[in-house]
Amino acid sequence: MVPVLMFSLAIVAVNRSKTNLKTELFTSLGMLVSLIGAVLVYQFGTINSGLLGWAGLGLSLRLDALSATMLSMISILAFVILKFSKNYMDGDSRKNVFLGRLSVTIASVQMLVLSGNLFQILIFWVITSICLHYLLVFYRHRPQAIAAARKKFMVARMGDLSLAVAFALLYASFGTGELNDIFTDVASGVVFSSSMTWATILMVVAALLKSAQFPTHGWLIEVVETPTPVSSLLHAGLLNAGPFLMVRFSYLMNESTSASMLLIIVGGLTALFASVVYLTQPSIKVSLGYSSVAHMGFSLLLCGLGVYSAAILHVVGHSFYKAHAFLSSGSVIESIKSNKAKYAKRIGNPLLIALSIIAALSIFMVGAYFWGVHLSEDFSLMVIALVIVMGMSLFLVQTLDAKSGIQTILQTALIAGIVAGSFLTFEHGARWLLQSEIPALDAPSMSEKITAIILLVCFGIVVLAQLFAPRFKQSKFSYQLGVHLRNGLYANVLFDRMIGSLKHEKFKWANLTVQEESDQSKPTESELLIKEASQLINQ
């Protein structure tokens, strides 16, 4: 019902006189229907529709705790982003074309999360990518956006191929594409064959490519010239397809050590790399791009550790935060320019830095004690807890290792306590909400533990470097490192050269066009007026 509303809005967008009214009406109805779906899941549990297809492949809908959560999130984002887009595109002659494309893209994402069959997931996985391409190249006179869209198009096709092969292997193994039947067989203890293992690995590859993980992340950083609503929808919605795929097939992922290892390594290293590079970026939109890469990496890392409830919690939180960040990026710049607040400078005292670490660990342990969480008994939760403690240390050190008053220090400690308590509370709630759709926390294998420990050491080294940064701020090495990090360690440049993304002729096949863009090369009425005015002035 909700995707039908968005597809209908795309059709109505052709009528210019009614677009403004229909946008708010359709998205409001979408939120209402999503709420009704969530209530139905709460009352009756998982709801599966009949299959419209042949030989176990076709179209079917699955409404469960996971799809209801994602659908509700997407519906709220659709309401906000489309409402913002009306004013943002006001005065543009192709405003309705833009709103139509945006609506189709949102509807495709909604159909993806509601899919109950392998065939349907694959179809809408591809459709969302194609729709995104049309949004990215909406302004075809912006060469950087076009180059990034071509690169993204190629990366997406690699992901599509990986997912198609993975689903073919799953269909051959289970004899059906219905998710309900596949999950039932897995829960009953079906023998995990080598083809299933390869299927999980290929699904991980598809998720990594979809969520812009290292080293294919460059296209996401380069699409900042697209309209702001597109950036908001991309970072808050479409990137989440990777973690969603992992959580949807969590019962299969939980049986594959190889797939989990790949998620931990690539997701963890991407999160570390992007979060460090993010701190060096002078551009707000570019820094938000690296932030999204890091968040997606962390979400996929959580999936690799088997903490799927925390992954979905992180996805939902990141989506709302990133949508707001992009839609308000212009006003944030003005706010910073007018901000006269003075910030305390770090001292770099080792004792105060150590105190910050101890305080962060103590705050989190107190919260875990009140929630009855025994970190020593659950390795995966302990890994996540240590990462959060590292982040809290960086937050606390800003006041403890500075000439701050006692009131400021207490306020900072209170905020850190709220962060720790919020994570423990919402993670517990997410686990309760998704308990029927995700496997119970299980002890990871020895290889997974070793990999996670090595990753934690890498995180720790980087955090310590940041904690002691004031002591080495003026060194030549710090300056040189900052330059390299600001350029993303040149990973994107190397990837560009590898695939030849800047060669126009090589990417002709990725230059999708539509009929309404054929007149874009013609000057608009306003451009003709400006040209005539300039000629009069010259005369």
Backbone hydrogen bonds, N-H to C=O, Kabsch-Sander energy under -0.5 kcal/mol:
donor,donor_aa,acceptor,acceptor_aa,energy
5,L,1,M,-1.8
6,M,2,V,-1.7
7,F,3,P,-2.7
8,S,4,V,-2.4
9,L,5,L,-2.0
10,A,6,M,-1.7
11,I,7,F,-1.4
12,V,8,S,-2.6
13,A,9,L,-1.8
14,V,11,I,-1.4
15,N,12,V,-2.1
16,R,14,V,-1.0
18,K,15,N,-1.2
19,T,15,N,-0.8
22,K,18,K,-2.5
23,T,19,T,-2.3
24,E,20,N,-1.1
25,L,21,L,-1.9
26,F,22,K,-3.1
27,T,23,T,-2.1
28,S,24,E,-1.9
29,L,25,L,-2.1
30,G,26,F,-2.1
31,M,27,T,-1.9
32,L,28,S,-2.0
33,V,29,L,-2.7
34,S,30,G,-2.1
35,L,31,M,-2.1
36,I,32,L,-2.2
37,G,33,V,-2.4
38,A,34,S,-2.1
39,V,35,L,-2.1
40,L,36,I,-2.2
41,V,37,G,-2.1
42,Y,38,A,-2.1
43,Q,39,V,-1.9
44,F,40,L,-3.1
45,G,41,V,-2.2
47,I,63,L,-2.8
49,S,61,L,-2.6
52,L,59,L,-2.8
53,G,51,L,-0.8
54,W,57,L,-2.4
57,L,54,W,-1.7
59,L,52,L,-2.3
62,R,114,L,-2.8
63,L,47,I,-3.0
64,D,62,R,-0.7
68,A,64,D,-2.7
69,T,65,A,-1.8
70,M,66,L,-2.4
71,L,67,S,-2.8
72,S,68,A,-2.2
73,M,69,T,-2.0
74,I,70,M,-2.6
75,S,71,L,-2.3
76,I,72,S,-2.0
77,L,73,M,-2.3
78,A,74,I,-2.6
79,F,75,S,-1.9
80,V,76,I,-2.0
81,I,77,L,-3.2
82,L,78,A,-2.3
83,K,79,F,-1.6
84,F,80,V,-2.3
85,S,81,I,-2.2
86,K,82,L,-1.4
87,N,83,K,-0.9
88,Y,84,F,-2.3
89,M,85,S,-2.6
90,D,87,N,-0.9
92,D,89,M,-2.3
95,K,92,D,-1.6
98,F,94,R,-2.1
99,L,95,K,-2.5
100,G,96,N,-2.2
101,R,97,V,-2.4
102,L,98,F,-2.6
103,S,99,L,-2.1
104,V,100,G,-2.2
105,T,101,R,-2.3
106,I,102,L,-2.2
107,A,103,S,-2.4
108,S,104,V,-2.1
109,V,105,T,-2.0
110,Q,106,I,-2.2
111,M,107,A,-2.2
112,L,108,S,-1.8
113,V,109,V,-2.0
114,L,110,Q,-1.3
115,S,112,L,-1.0
116,G,60,S,-2.4
118,L,177,G,-2.4
120,Q,58,G,-0.7
121,I,117,N,-2.2
122,L,118,L,-2.3
123,I,119,F,-2.3
124,F,120,Q,-2.4
125,W,121,I,-1.9
126,V,122,L,-1.9
127,I,123,I,-2.3
128,T,124,F,-2.2
129,S,125,W,-0.9
130,I,126,V,-2.3
131,C,127,I,-2.9
132,L,128,T,-2.1
133,H,129,S,-1.9
134,Y,130,I,-1.8
135,L,131,C,-1.5
136,L,132,L,-2.6
137,V,133,H,-1.8
138,F,135,L,-1.4
140,R,138,F,-0.8
142,R,139,Y,-1.3
146,I,142,R,-1.9
147,A,143,P,-2.7
148,A,144,Q,-2.3
149,A,145,A,-2.3
150,R,146,I,-2.3
151,K,147,A,-2.0
152,K,148,A,-2.7
153,F,149,A,-2.5
154,M,150,R,-1.9
155,V,151,K,-2.3
156,A,152,K,-2.8
157,R,153,F,-1.8
158,M,154,M,-1.6
159,G,155,V,-1.9
160,D,156,A,-2.6
161,L,157,R,-2.3
162,S,158,M,-2.1
163,L,159,G,-2.4
164,A,160,D,-2.5
165,V,161,L,-2.3
166,A,162,S,-2.2
167,F,163,L,-2.6
168,A,164,A,-2.0
169,L,165,V,-2.1
170,L,166,A,-2.1
171,Y,167,F,-2.6
172,A,168,A,-2.2
173,S,169,L,-1.7
174,F,170,L,-2.6
175,G,171,Y,-2.4
177,G,56,G,-1.8
179,L,116,G,-2.2
182,I,178,E,-2.1
183,F,179,L,-3.0
184,T,180,N,-1.7
185,D,181,D,-2.1
186,V,182,I,-2.2
187,A,183,F,-2.4
188,S,184,T,-1.5
189,G,186,V,-1.4
190,V,185,D,-1.5
193,S,191,V,-0.8
197,T,193,S,-1.7
198,W,194,S,-2.4
199,A,195,S,-1.9
200,T,196,M,-2.2
201,I,197,T,-2.1
202,L,198,W,-2.4
203,M,199,A,-2.0
204,V,200,T,-2.0
205,V,201,I,-2.1
206,A,202,L,-2.3
207,A,203,M,-2.3
208,L,204,V,-2.6
209,L,205,V,-2.3
210,K,206,A,-2.2
211,S,207,A,-1.9
212,A,209,L,-1.1
213,Q,208,L,-2.1
216,T,213,Q,-2.2
220,L,217,H,-1.1
221,I,217,H,-1.0
222,E,218,G,-1.4
223,V,219,W,-0.7
225,E,222,E,-0.5
226,T,223,V,-1.6
230,V,227,P,-1.1
231,S,227,P,-1.6
232,S,228,T,-2.5
233,L,229,P,-2.5
234,L,230,V,-2.9
235,H,231,S,-2.7
236,A,232,S,-2.2
237,G,233,L,-1.9
238,L,233,L,-1.6
239,L,234,L,-2.1
240,N,237,G,-1.0
241,A,238,L,-1.5
242,G,239,L,-1.2
244,F,240,N,-2.5
245,L,241,A,-2.3
246,M,242,G,-1.8
247,V,243,P,-2.3
248,R,244,F,-2.9
249,F,245,L,-1.8
250,S,247,V,-1.6
252,L,249,F,-0.5
253,M,249,F,-2.5
254,N,250,S,-2.4
255,E,252,L,-1.2
256,S,253,M,-1.3
257,T,255,E,-0.7
260,S,256,S,-1.8
261,M,257,T,-2.5
262,L,258,S,-2.1
263,L,259,A,-2.0
264,I,260,S,-2.5
265,I,261,M,-2.6
266,V,262,L,-2.2
267,G,262,L,-0.5
267,G,263,L,-1.8
268,G,263,L,-0.6
268,G,264,I,-1.6
269,L,265,I,-2.4
270,T,266,V,-2.3
271,A,267,G,-2.2
272,L,268,G,-2.1
273,F,269,L,-2.9
274,A,270,T,-2.9
275,S,271,A,-1.8
276,V,272,L,-1.5
277,V,273,F,-2.3
278,Y,274,A,-2.3
279,L,275,S,-0.8
279,L,276,V,-0.6
280,T,277,V,-1.6
281,Q,278,Y,-1.2
287,S,283,S,-2.3
288,L,284,I,-2.3
289,G,285,K,-1.8
290,Y,286,V,-2.2
291,S,287,S,-2.1
292,S,288,L,-2.1
293,V,289,G,-2.0
294,A,290,Y,-2.3
295,H,291,S,-2.5
296,M,292,S,-2.6
297,G,293,V,-2.1
298,F,294,A,-2.3
299,S,295,H,-2.3
300,L,296,M,-2.4
301,L,297,G,-2.1
302,L,298,F,-2.2
303,C,299,S,-1.7
304,G,300,L,-2.2
305,L,301,L,-1.8
306,G,302,L,-0.5
306,G,303,C,-1.0
307,V,302,L,-2.1
308,Y,306,G,-1.3
311,A,307,V,-1.5
312,I,308,Y,-2.2
313,L,309,S,-2.2
314,H,310,A,-2.4
315,V,311,A,-2.3
316,V,312,I,-2.6
317,G,313,L,-2.3
318,H,314,H,-2.8
319,S,315,V,-2.2
320,F,316,V,-1.9
321,Y,317,G,-2.0
322,K,318,H,-3.0
323,A,319,S,-2.3
324,H,320,F,-2.0
325,A,321,Y,-2.2
326,F,322,K,-2.3
327,L,323,A,-2.2
328,S,324,H,-1.8
329,S,326,F,-1.2
332,V,328,S,-2.1
333,I,329,S,-1.6
334,E,330,G,-1.4
335,S,331,S,-2.1
336,I,332,V,-2.5
337,K,333,I,-2.1
338,S,334,E,-1.6
339,N,336,I,-0.8
340,K,338,S,-0.5
347,I,401,D,-2.3
353,I,349,N,-2.2
354,A,350,P,-2.5
355,L,351,L,-2.2
356,S,352,L,-1.7
357,I,353,I,-1.8
358,I,354,A,-2.4
359,A,355,L,-2.6
360,A,356,S,-2.3
361,L,357,I,-2.4
362,S,358,I,-2.5
363,I,359,A,-2.5
364,F,360,A,-2.0
365,M,361,L,-2.3
366,V,362,S,-2.2
367,G,363,I,-1.9
368,A,364,F,-2.5
369,Y,365,M,-2.2
370,F,366,V,-2.1
371,W,367,G,-1.6
372,G,368,A,-0.6
372,G,369,Y,-0.9
373,V,368,A,-2.7
374,H,372,G,-0.6
375,L,373,V,-1.0
377,E,374,H,-1.4
378,D,374,H,-0.6
378,D,375,L,-1.0
382,M,378,D,-1.8
383,V,379,F,-2.1
384,I,380,S,-2.0
385,A,381,L,-2.6
386,L,382,M,-2.2
387,V,383,V,-1.8
388,I,384,I,-2.4
389,V,385,A,-2.5
390,M,386,L,-2.1
391,G,387,V,-1.9
392,M,388,I,-2.6
393,S,389,V,-2.1
394,L,390,M,-1.7
395,F,391,G,-1.3
396,L,392,M,-2.9
397,V,393,S,-2.3
398,Q,395,F,-0.7
399,T,396,L,-1.4
400,L,396,L,-2.5
401,D,397,V,-1.7
402,A,399,T,-1.0
403,K,345,K,-0.6
404,S,399,T,-0.6
404,S,402,A,-2.3
409,I,405,G,-2.0
410,L,406,I,-2.3
411,Q,407,Q,-2.3
412,T,408,T,-2.3
413,A,409,I,-2.4
414,L,410,L,-2.3
415,I,411,Q,-2.3
416,A,412,T,-2.4
417,G,413,A,-2.2
418,I,414,L,-2.2
419,V,415,I,-2.3
420,A,416,A,-2.4
421,G,417,G,-2.8
422,S,418,I,-2.6
423,F,419,V,-2.3
424,L,420,A,-2.2
425,T,421,G,-2.5
426,F,422,S,-3.0
427,E,423,F,-2.6
428,H,424,L,-1.7
429,G,425,T,-2.2
430,A,426,F,-2.8
431,R,427,E,-2.2
432,W,428,H,-1.9
433,L,429,G,-2.5
434,L,430,A,-2.4
435,Q,432,W,-0.7
437,E,434,L,-1.9
438,I,434,L,-1.2
449,K,445,S,-2.2
450,I,446,M,-2.5
451,T,447,S,-2.3
452,A,448,E,-2.5
453,I,449,K,-2.4
454,I,450,I,-2.4
455,L,451,T,-2.2
456,L,452,A,-2.3
457,V,453,I,-2.2
458,C,454,I,-2.0
459,F,455,L,-2.5
460,G,456,L,-2.8
461,I,457,V,-2.4
462,V,458,C,-2.0
463,V,459,F,-2.6
464,L,460,G,-2.6
465,A,461,I,-2.1
466,Q,462,V,-1.8
467,L,463,V,-2.6
468,F,464,L,-2.3
469,A,466,Q,-1.0
471,R,468,F,-1.3
472,F,468,F,-0.5
472,F,469,A,-1.5
475,S,472,F,-1.3
479,Y,475,S,-1.6
480,Q,476,K,-2.4
481,L,477,F,-2.7
482,G,478,S,-2.3
483,V,479,Y,-1.8
484,H,480,Q,-2.0
485,L,481,L,-2.6
486,R,482,G,-2.3
487,N,483,V,-1.1
488,G,485,L,-2.3
489,L,484,H,-2.8
490,Y,487,N,-1.7
491,A,488,G,-1.8
494,L,490,Y,-2.0
495,F,491,A,-2.0
496,D,492,N,-2.4
497,R,493,V,-2.2
498,M,494,L,-1.9
499,I,495,F,-2.0
500,G,496,D,-1.7
501,S,496,D,-1.3
503,K,500,G,-1.5
504,H,502,L,-0.8
507,F,503,K,-0.8
507,F,504,H,-1.2
508,K,505,E,-1.2
510,A,507,F,-1.2
511,N,508,K,-1.7
512,L,510,A,-1.9
517,E,514,V,-1.5
518,S,515,Q,-2.0
520,Q,517,E,-1.5
522,K,519,D,-1.1
528,L,524,T,-2.0
529,L,525,E,-2.0
530,I,526,S,-2.3
531,K,527,E,-2.1
532,E,528,L,-2.5
533,A,529,L,-2.4
534,S,530,I,-2.3
535,Q,531,K,-1.8
536,L,532,E,-2.1
537,I,533,A,-2.2
538,N,534,S,-2.1
539,Q,535,Q,-1.9
